[in-house]
Structure formats: C-alpha cells, structure tokens
Amino acid sequence: MAAYLDHIGVAVKPGSRLAEALALLGLPVTSKERVEREKVDTTWIPLPVKPGNVELLEPTEPSSTIQIFLDKMNKDAVHHLSFRVESIAAVSEKLTAAGFNLIYPEAKPGAHGCMVNFIHPKSTGGVLLEITEKQ
C-alpha cells in the first residue's frame, strides 16, 4: 500500500483567525483535542478529498514545543496552503466581508489554467492561503 498525506500540521498562535478563514472556504472545524503530553490543543479540519486534513497546533503552555517553534519563527509557519473553489469571486466577496485582506483586488491568471488570489498572511496569523478557480 502506498503512503498518503494524512494531515498538514500548522503551528498557530492563540487567537489566530486561520480556522475562521478556512471555514469561510468551506472547510469547517470538526473536532478539537488536547494532547497533554505535547502541551498543545489540536483543531481538526478535514479536507474535501480524503484522507487529507489540516491540523492546527496551538500551544497550551510556554514550555510546549509548538510555543518554542512559534517563538523562533515569530509567526504561524508554512509558506501557503492552496484551495480550489468553485467561484473565486463569491469566495473573495465572503472573505472580504469577514475582514480578511486579499493580495489582489481581483483574481489574476495563475498556473494550471486557474484564476488565483491570496489571503494576506496578516489576516490569518502569518499563513498565506491561496484560492484558485479552474477556468
């Protein structure tokens, strides 16, 4: 059996709006769990095509490995996550109405025959999110 992506772990500072941005993209939180051994709260956000997921790792104590990582990075870390949407215009409008800043005022042509835009990392705690629509 071939290996497959199970989840992407993203370290987030307390109060990060990343989960809210993902929910507006149609990716809601399905569970939360504390892992005492690691001193971290995890938030589970399944991706539409299984078995992929996004796992947000929020430290619960200053001695947490995730807190030490965040202190070193001084921001939530990962370059960007890209999500395909059915209507980039509709999703962009929803994100803007919720107070998220987009990099471009309107979607631009990108790779693979897609229109693209990005949610500015300052809106999501430091994680750059890309939204794409296949043309």
C-alpha positions as CSV (number, residue, x, y, z in Angstrom):
1,M,0.0,0.0,0.0
2,A,1.3,3.4,-0.9
3,A,1.8,6.1,1.7
4,Y,-0.6,9.1,1.5
5,L,-0.9,12.5,3.1
6,D,-2.8,12.3,6.4
7,H,-2.7,15.9,7.5
8,I,-0.7,19.2,7.5
9,G,0.3,20.5,10.9
10,V,0.3,24.3,11.2
11,A,1.6,25.9,14.4
12,V,-0.7,28.8,15.3
13,K,-0.6,31.5,18.0
14,P,-3.5,31.8,20.4
15,G,-6.2,33.9,18.8
16,S,-5.2,33.0,15.2
17,R,-8.0,33.6,12.6
18,L,-6.7,30.8,10.3
19,A,-9.5,28.4,11.3
20,E,-12.1,31.1,10.5
21,A,-10.6,31.7,7.1
22,L,-10.6,28.0,6.3
23,A,-14.3,27.8,7.5
24,L,-15.2,30.6,5.0
25,L,-13.5,28.4,2.3
26,G,-15.9,25.6,3.2
27,L,-13.5,23.7,5.5
28,P,-15.1,23.8,9.0
29,V,-13.6,22.5,12.2
30,T,-14.9,19.0,13.0
31,S,-13.1,18.4,16.3
32,K,-10.7,19.7,18.9
33,E,-8.5,17.7,21.2
34,R,-5.9,18.5,23.8
35,V,-2.7,16.4,23.7
36,E,-1.4,16.8,27.3
37,R,1.9,15.1,26.6
38,E,2.8,17.7,23.9
39,K,1.1,20.6,25.8
40,V,-0.9,21.5,22.7
41,D,-4.5,21.9,21.6
42,T,-5.2,20.5,18.1
43,T,-8.0,21.6,15.8
44,W,-9.0,19.1,13.1
45,I,-10.2,20.4,9.7
46,P,-10.9,17.7,7.2
47,L,-10.1,18.4,3.5
48,P,-12.8,17.6,1.0
49,V,-10.7,14.9,-0.8
50,K,-9.8,12.4,1.9
51,P,-7.6,11.5,3.5
52,G,-6.0,15.0,3.7
53,N,-6.6,17.3,6.7
54,V,-5.2,20.5,8.2
55,E,-4.3,20.2,11.8
56,L,-3.8,23.5,13.7
57,L,-1.4,23.2,16.7
58,E,-2.0,25.8,19.4
59,P,0.3,25.7,22.4
60,T,-1.3,25.5,25.9
61,E,1.9,26.3,27.9
62,P,5.0,28.3,27.3
63,S,7.2,25.1,27.5
64,S,5.3,23.5,24.6
65,T,7.5,22.5,21.7
66,I,5.0,24.4,19.5
67,Q,5.4,27.6,21.5
68,I,9.2,27.3,21.3
69,F,8.8,26.9,17.5
70,L,6.4,29.9,17.3
71,D,8.9,32.0,19.4
72,K,11.7,31.1,17.0
73,M,9.6,31.8,13.8
74,N,7.7,34.8,15.4
75,K,4.7,33.9,13.3
76,D,2.5,31.0,12.3
77,A,4.5,28.9,9.9
78,V,4.0,27.3,6.4
79,H,4.5,29.1,3.1
80,H,1.0,28.7,1.8
81,L,-1.9,26.4,1.5
82,S,-3.8,26.3,-1.7
83,F,-7.6,25.6,-2.0
84,R,-9.6,25.1,-5.1
85,V,-13.0,26.9,-5.0
86,E,-16.0,26.8,-7.4
87,S,-16.3,30.6,-7.6
88,I,-13.3,32.7,-6.7
89,A,-15.4,35.9,-7.0
90,A,-18.0,34.6,-4.5
91,V,-15.4,33.3,-2.0
92,S,-13.4,36.5,-2.3
93,E,-16.5,38.6,-1.5
94,K,-17.3,36.4,1.5
95,L,-13.7,36.7,2.8
96,T,-13.6,40.4,2.3
97,A,-16.9,40.8,4.1
98,A,-15.4,38.9,7.1
99,G,-12.5,41.3,7.3
100,F,-9.8,39.2,5.5
101,N,-7.5,41.1,3.2
102,L,-6.8,39.8,-0.2
103,I,-3.5,40.4,-2.0
104,Y,-5.2,41.3,-5.3
105,P,-8.4,43.4,-5.7
106,E,-9.5,40.8,-8.3
107,A,-8.3,37.3,-9.1
108,K,-5.5,37.0,-11.6
109,P,-4.5,34.3,-14.0
110,G,-2.2,31.8,-12.4
111,A,-0.6,28.4,-13.1
112,H,-2.5,25.3,-14.4
113,G,-5.2,27.4,-16.2
114,C,-6.5,28.8,-12.9
115,M,-7.5,32.2,-11.6
116,V,-5.8,32.9,-8.3
117,N,-5.9,35.2,-5.3
118,F,-4.2,35.1,-1.9
119,I,-5.5,35.8,1.6
120,H,-2.8,38.1,3.1
121,P,-0.9,36.3,5.9
122,K,-1.5,39.3,8.2
123,S,-5.2,38.3,8.1
124,T,-4.5,34.7,9.1
125,G,-1.8,34.9,11.7
126,G,1.1,34.6,9.2
127,V,-0.1,31.7,6.9
128,L,-0.6,32.6,3.3
129,L,-3.7,31.0,1.8
130,E,-4.2,30.7,-1.9
131,I,-7.6,30.3,-3.5
132,T,-7.9,29.0,-7.1
133,E,-10.6,28.5,-9.6
134,K,-10.1,26.3,-12.7
135,Q,-11.0,28.1,-15.9
